[in-house]
C-alpha cells in the first residue's frame, strides 16, 4: 500500500501538534523518504517502518532539584529521548539550555538516528538535556546540578544501552561531573559518556571533530566538482567550538574565513582571520565587539547575520533555523556555491528549497556535521578495548568517515542533470540501514 506525504504528515501532526521543531524535521525527511519507499521499498509501508521511526522508543522526563550557592532550592526538568536502537545503543548529546523542551529534543533525536547511521558506526539515536542554564552559575552550582541530574539519569543509560555526550551547555567540565556521579553510584568505571577528558578515557580531537568534519565534507563536495578549497571565501555563523574549529581547519586548508557571530551580531574581517586572530577571538568569550580595538581590519555589526557578505561557501554553525529564506536569497545573489550545516537544522525549510532551486550544493547537518558523533563513536571503541589512539589516527578515521558519508549522499542523491541533492541522499542513505535492521528484528 502506498503512503502519501499529506496523510503521513497529518498523522504525525495529530500526535505531535504542539512540537513545531519535531514536525519540521519529520517533514524534511519524509518528503524524500515516502517517494523512495513507495517506488523502491513498498513492503516497508506494511511494516509501518516510518510510523515506528517517528515514535521514540522511550521518552524519560524527570525532576532535577538542587541547591544554589545561597542554599536556595532550585527545580529544573530533565529529559532523555531514546529514539531508535535498531543498529546500536542510543547515542546523542545532552543539552543544558533554557530553550530545551521536548519538541527540540525529539527533533534532535530524530535527526541523530539518520546522522549516526550515516557514520557507518553501530550506534542508534537519542538526545537529552535540561532547561537548566549554566551561564552565570558557579562551578559548585554546576557540579551540584549535574550530580542531581545524573542521580536520575543513571537508571536509563549504560555502555551497551545509551551513551550520552555533550552538546550546547555541556562541555568537558559538565561531562566530568556527570561521569563522576555515575561512577560513584554504579561503583565501576565504564565508557558510559563520551566527551570525557583525555586523561580519563576521552578521545583526542573530540572538541575539534564537528568543525573539522564540516570542512572534510566541504572538501569532498569541491573535489566532486573538480575544485579545491584554496582561496575560497567562507562565512561562518557562531563562535563556539564548531564555528571556531571549522574556521581553524578552513584557514589551515588555505581558505579565507571572514565572519564569526553570536546572538549579539556578526564580526566581519574582510582581510580574513588568521590563527592569531582566532586565538584572540577565543579569549573574548561573548565580547566579539572588542575585536576591532585590536585588529583594525575588523568591524562588529550589531544585530546582524553573516550572510550579507559575499562568499563562496557558507557554514551556519550556531543554532536551529538561524538561516531563513531571505538569508538564502542573499547568499545566492552574492554567488555562494556551497552551504554546509555545522549546526543541527540551522536552515529553514524555505531556505533549503531556495538552495535546491538555485542548484547550490547544500550539505545538511545530518551529513556535514556528523564528525562530532563519529569521534564520539570512536571514543566508545577506544573505551571498549582499553586503548587511546593518537590524534593522527583519530583524525584519519574521522576524515574517512566523512568521505564515506559524502559517497552515500552522492549514491542516493544524484539527479539526472548531475546535481547532487545531498539532503535527499543523506535522508535515504541514513534510512536504509535503520529500516533494514528494524525489518530484520521483527515488530518490536
ROMI-157709 format. One record per residue (C-alpha): y, x, z; residue in one letter. Coordinates in steps of 0.05 Angstrom, whole numbers, plus 5000, padded with zeros to 4 digits. Layout:
// ROMI-157709
PT    y    x    z residuo
PT    Y    X    Z       A
...
***
This chain:
// ROMI-157709
PT    y    x    z residuo
PT 5000 5000 5000       X
PT 5068 5028 4980       X
PT 5124 5035 5032       X
PT 5197 5023 5016       X
PT 5254 5063 5046       X
PT 5293 5000 5062       X
PT 5235 4967 5101       X
PT 5218 5031 5138       X
PT 5290 5045 5160       X
PT 5295 4972 5183       X
PT 5232 4982 5223       X
PT 5260 5045 5256       X
PT 5328 5013 5269       X
PT 5296 4954 5304       X
PT 5262 5001 5352       X
PT 5318 5053 5359       X
PT 5381 5017 5341       X
PT 5422 5049 5396       X
PT 5405 5121 5374       X
PT 5450 5139 5314       X
PT 5434 5214 5311       X
PT 5359 5199 5311       X
PT 5367 5146 5257       X
PT 5408 5196 5215       X
PT 5353 5248 5220       X
PT 5297 5199 5203       X
PT 5336 5171 5143       X
PT 5349 5241 5116       X
PT 5276 5259 5119       X
PT 5244 5194 5095       X
PT 5290 5190 5034       X
PT 5247 5247 5007       X
PT 5181 5232 5041       X
PT 5170 5160 5022       X
PT 5173 5171 4946       X
PT 5128 5231 4954       X
PT 5077 5194 4996       X
PT 5076 5134 4950       X
PT 5063 5176 4889       X
PT 5021 5234 4916       X
PT 4990 5213 4983       X
PT 4986 5137 4986       X
PT 4928 5140 5036       X
PT 4978 5164 5088       X
PT 5012 5096 5087       X
PT 4948 5062 5110       X
PT 4942 5112 5166       X
PT 5014 5097 5188       X
PT 5030 5172 5189       X
PT 5105 5163 5183       X
PT 5106 5107 5235       X
PT 5069 5153 5282       X
PT 5114 5213 5267       X
PT 5178 5177 5286       X
PT 5149 5154 5352       X
PT 5148 5210 5404       X
PT 5080 5223 5435       X
PT 5115 5225 5503       X
PT 5186 5217 5530       X
PT 5198 5242 5600       X
PT 5262 5223 5637       X
PT 5276 5245 5708       X
PT 5330 5252 5761       X
PT 5356 5321 5778       X
PT 5391 5325 5846       X
PT 5423 5390 5871       X
PT 5477 5416 5917       X
PT 5542 5447 5892       X
PT 5578 5504 5928       X
PT 5616 5453 5970       X
PT 5550 5426 5995       X
PT 5560 5361 5957       X
PT 5501 5324 5926       X
PT 5502 5322 5850       X
PT 5459 5278 5806       X
PT 5441 5291 5733       X
PT 5389 5266 5684       X
PT 5335 5310 5656       X
PT 5293 5297 5594       X
PT 5235 5324 5554       X
PT 5217 5293 5487       X
PT 5146 5314 5466       X
PT 5149 5292 5394       X
PT 5086 5318 5359       X
PT 5029 5365 5378       X
PT 4986 5358 5316       X
PT 4989 5431 5297       X
PT 5001 5463 5366       X
PT 5034 5457 5434       X
PT 5103 5425 5436       X
PT 5157 5477 5422       X
PT 5232 5468 5425       X
PT 5293 5485 5466       X
PT 5326 5458 5529       X
PT 5399 5438 5521       X
PT 5447 5433 5581       X
PT 5510 5396 5559       X
PT 5548 5333 5579       X
PT 5535 5309 5507       X
PT 5459 5306 5518       X
PT 5428 5237 5511       X
PT 5361 5211 5486       X
PT 5385 5199 5415       X
PT 5407 5272 5406       X
PT 5343 5298 5438       X
PT 5298 5254 5395       X
PT 5335 5276 5332       X
PT 5328 5349 5352       X
PT 5254 5340 5369       X
PT 5240 5303 5304       X
PT 5274 5359 5264       X
PT 5236 5410 5305       X
PT 5169 5383 5281       X
PT 5186 5400 5209       X
PT 5221 5465 5225       X
PT 5162 5491 5266       X
PT 5113 5470 5213       X
PT 5152 5509 5160       X
PT 5146 5574 5200       X
PT 5071 5573 5189       X
PT 5060 5584 5264       X
PT 5014 5538 5304       X
PT 5069 5502 5343       X
PT 5087 5428 5349       X
PT 5155 5399 5361       X
PT 5193 5379 5424       X
PT 5263 5382 5455       X
PT 5293 5372 5523       X
PT 5351 5383 5569       X
PT 5402 5351 5615       X
PT 5472 5323 5616       X
PT 5488 5380 5665       X
PT 5549 5421 5644       X
PT 5541 5495 5662       X
PT 5613 5511 5644       X
PT 5655 5526 5706       X
PT 5594 5529 5751       X
PT 5577 5589 5794       X
PT 5513 5628 5785       X
PT 5488 5598 5851       X
PT 5501 5527 5827       X
PT 5466 5540 5761       X
PT 5407 5570 5798       X
PT 5401 5510 5844       X
PT 5406 5462 5785       X
PT 5353 5500 5745       X
PT 5306 5502 5804       X
PT 5313 5427 5815       X
PT 5304 5414 5741       X
PT 5240 5455 5738       X
PT 5213 5424 5801       X
PT 5203 5361 5760       X
PT 5191 5391 5691       X
PT 5135 5438 5712       X
PT 5086 5380 5714       X
PT 5093 5368 5639       X
PT 5093 5438 5609       X
PT 5046 5498 5603       X
PT 5029 5554 5553       X
PT 4979 5510 5517       X
PT 5016 5444 5527       X
PT 5091 5452 5519       X
PT 5132 5516 5515       X
PT 5207 5503 5522       X
PT 5261 5554 5501       X
PT 5336 5559 5507       X
PT 5389 5521 5468       X
PT 5462 5504 5479       X
PT 5480 5519 5551       X
PT 5413 5552 5565       X
PT 5411 5627 5555       X
PT 5373 5684 5586       X
PT 5403 5671 5655       X
PT 5381 5598 5656       X
PT 5312 5615 5628       X
PT 5305 5666 5684       X
PT 5320 5615 5738       X
PT 5274 5563 5706       X
PT 5217 5613 5697       X
PT 5224 5638 5769       X
PT 5217 5568 5796       X
PT 5157 5553 5751       X
PT 5123 5617 5775       X
PT 5139 5601 5847       X
PT 5108 5531 5843       X
PT 5047 5548 5800       X
PT 5035 5616 5831       X
PT 5019 5651 5765       X
PT 5057 5690 5712       X
PT 5049 5659 5643       X
PT 5085 5650 5577       X
PT 5109 5580 5593       X
PT 5180 5593 5569       X
PT 5209 5634 5512       X
PT 5276 5668 5510       X
PT 5257 5709 5571       X
PT 5288 5777 5587       X
PT 5258 5836 5551       X
PT 5237 5867 5617       X
PT 5194 5808 5637       X
PT 5158 5781 5577       X
PT 5213 5768 5527       X
PT 5215 5789 5454       X
PT 5262 5838 5421       X
PT 5316 5807 5375       X
PT 5307 5736 5403       X
PT 5383 5727 5413       X
PT 5395 5751 5342       X
PT 5338 5713 5309       X
PT 5372 5649 5287       X
PT 5433 5683 5258       X
PT 5391 5737 5224       X
PT 5343 5685 5197       X
PT 5400 5646 5164       X
PT 5421 5709 5126       X
PT 5349 5725 5105       X
PT 5345 5654 5077       X
PT 5411 5662 5040       X
PT 5386 5728 5011       X
PT 5325 5691 4984       X
PT 5369 5638 4952       X
PT 5411 5692 4919       X
PT 5351 5731 4897       X
PT 5320 5669 4866       X
PT 5384 5662 4825       X
PT 5383 5736 4807       X
PT 5443 5752 4851       X
PT 5455 5791 4915       X
PT 5498 5784 4977       X
PT 5542 5847 4969       X
PT 5615 5829 4963       X
PT 5604 5754 4976       X
PT 5658 5720 5018       X
PT 5629 5679 5075       X
PT 5660 5627 5121       X
PT 5624 5614 5187       X
PT 5637 5560 5239       X
PT 5621 5571 5312       X
PT 5629 5632 5356       X
PT 5564 5631 5397       X
PT 5501 5671 5387       X
PT 5482 5641 5320       X
PT 5551 5650 5289       X
PT 5561 5719 5319       X
PT 5494 5748 5295       X
PT 5499 5713 5228       X
PT 5566 5748 5219       X
PT 5538 5814 5243       X
PT 5479 5811 5195       X
PT 5523 5789 5137       X
PT 5570 5847 5147       X
PT 5512 5897 5152       X
PT 5487 5870 5085       X
PT 5554 5882 5051       X
PT 5585 5812 5054       X
PT 5656 5796 5075       X
PT 5660 5746 5134       X
PT 5729 5715 5141       X
PT 5723 5659 5193       X
PT 5693 5641 5260       X
PT 5713 5579 5300       X
PT 5706 5538 5364       X
PT 5727 5468 5385       X
PT 5800 5491 5391       X
PT 5807 5516 5320       X
PT 5790 5569 5269       X
PT 5801 5644 5268       X
PT 5815 5669 5197       X
PT 5819 5742 5177       X
PT 5827 5747 5101       X
PT 5811 5822 5104       X
PT 5743 5806 5135       X
PT 5714 5821 5203       X
PT 5684 5888 5219       X
PT 5633 5904 5273       X
PT 5691 5930 5316       X
PT 5728 5864 5306       X
PT 5665 5824 5323       X
PT 5655 5863 5387       X
PT 5726 5846 5407       X
PT 5716 5772 5389       X
PT 5654 5772 5434       X
PT 5696 5796 5492       X
PT 5747 5740 5483       X
PT 5699 5683 5500       X
PT 5734 5619 5480       X
PT 5802 5652 5472       X
PT 5798 5665 5397       X
PT 5873 5654 5392       X
PT 5884 5722 5425       X
PT 5852 5759 5366       X
PT 5917 5763 5324       X
PT 5951 5800 5380       X
PT 5904 5859 5370       X
PT 5888 5851 5296       X
PT 5950 5830 5257       X
PT 5909 5810 5196       X
PT 5881 5750 5232       X
PT 5911 5682 5245       X
PT 5885 5626 5291       X
PT 5891 5557 5261       X
PT 5892 5508 5320       X
PT 5853 5444 5310       X
PT 5828 5463 5240       X
PT 5760 5476 5209       X
PT 5738 5538 5169       X
PT 5721 5500 5105       X
PT 5792 5502 5077       X
PT 5786 5576 5060       X
PT 5758 5598 4993       X
PT 5688 5627 4998       X
PT 5623 5639 4961       X
PT 5578 5620 5020       X
PT 5590 5573 5079       X
PT 5549 5575 5143       X
PT 5560 5517 5191       X
PT 5535 5545 5258       X
PT 5568 5502 5311       X
PT 5542 5431 5323       X
PT 5516 5367 5290       X
PT 5559 5330 5239       X
PT 5615 5382 5240       X
PT 5619 5386 5164       X
PT 5637 5319 5133       X
PT 5647 5292 5062       X
PT 5719 5316 5058       X
PT 5699 5386 5080       X
PT 5644 5386 5028       X
PT 5693 5367 4973       X
PT 5739 5423 4995       X
PT 5682 5474 4993       X
PT 5660 5450 4924       X
PT 5732 5453 4898       X
PT 5741 5524 4924       X
PT 5679 5549 4887       X
PT 5628 5554 4944       X
PT 5558 5562 4915       X
PT 5513 5564 4977       X
PT 5515 5525 5043       X
PT 5462 5544 5094       X
PT 5459 5509 5162       X
PT 5456 5554 5223       X
PT 5463 5494 5270       X
PT 5420 5431 5274       X
PT 5443 5377 5225       X
PT 5516 5403 5222       X
PT 5527 5368 5154       X
PT 5535 5293 5149       X
PT 5492 5254 5100       X
PT 5552 5243 5055       X
PT 5567 5317 5054       X
PT 5495 5334 5034       X
PT 5497 5283 4978       X
PT 5561 5315 4952       X
PT 5529 5384 4953       X
PT 5469 5360 4914       X
PT 5512 5323 4863       X
PT 5552 5387 4852       X
PT 5487 5429 4848       X
PT 5508 5471 4908       X
PT 5449 5507 4938       X
PT 5442 5473 5005       X
PT 5396 5503 5058       X
PT 5381 5451 5112       X
PT 5376 5472 5185       X
PT 5301 5458 5189       X
PT 5292 5515 5138       X
PT 5353 5560 5144       X
PT 5357 5564 5220       X
PT 5283 5568 5234       X
PT 5289 5641 5253       X
PT 5301 5625 5326       X
PT 5238 5585 5336       X
PT 5200 5634 5292       X
PT 5214 5691 5341       X
PT 5200 5645 5399       X
PT 5132 5634 5368       X
PT 5124 5709 5361       X
PT 5142 5716 5435       X
PT 5086 5667 5451       X
PT 5038 5711 5411       X
PT 5060 5773 5447       X
PT 5052 5739 5515       X
PT 4983 5714 5497       X
PT 4957 5785 5481       X
PT 4998 5821 5534       X
PT 5039 5863 5486       X
PT 5112 5874 5468       X
PT 5128 5891 5396       X
PT 5187 5935 5378       X
PT 5250 5908 5344       X
PT 5229 5933 5275       X
PT 5162 5897 5278       X
PT 5192 5831 5302       X
PT 5249 5835 5251       X
PT 5199 5849 5195       X
PT 5157 5788 5215       X
PT 5219 5745 5221       X
PT 5241 5764 5151       X
PT 5173 5749 5122       X
PT 5172 5681 5155       X
PT 5240 5664 5124       X
PT 5215 5688 5056       X
PT 5154 5643 5063       X
PT 5198 5584 5083       X
PT 5240 5594 5021       X
PT 5177 5596 4978       X
PT 5154 5530 5008       X
PT 5222 5498 4995       X
PT 5220 5522 4922       X
PT 5149 5496 4913       X
PT 5165 5425 4936       X
PT 5239 5422 4919       X
PT 5242 5447 4847       X
PT 5273 5396 4799       X
PT 5265 5390 4724       X
PT 5332 5424 4709       X
PT 5314 5485 4751       X
PT 5357 5465 4811       X
PT 5323 5473 4878       X
PT 5333 5415 4925       X
PT 5320 5455 4989       X
PT 5326 5394 5033       X
PT 5272 5357 4995       X
PT 5229 5420 4994       X
PT 5236 5430 5068       X
PT 5222 5358 5085       X
PT 5159 5353 5043       X
PT 5135 5424 5058       X
PT 5142 5413 5133       X
PT 5110 5345 5129       X
PT 5046 5364 5092       X
PT 5016 5409 5145       X
PT 5031 5360 5202       X
PT 5006 5299 5163       X
PT 4941 5334 5144       X
PT 4929 5353 5217       X
PT 4943 5282 5240       X
PT 4896 5254 5188       X
PT 4841 5302 5208       X
PT 4848 5286 5283       X
PT 4840 5211 5274       X
PT 4880 5154 5304       X
PT 4910 5187 5366       X
***
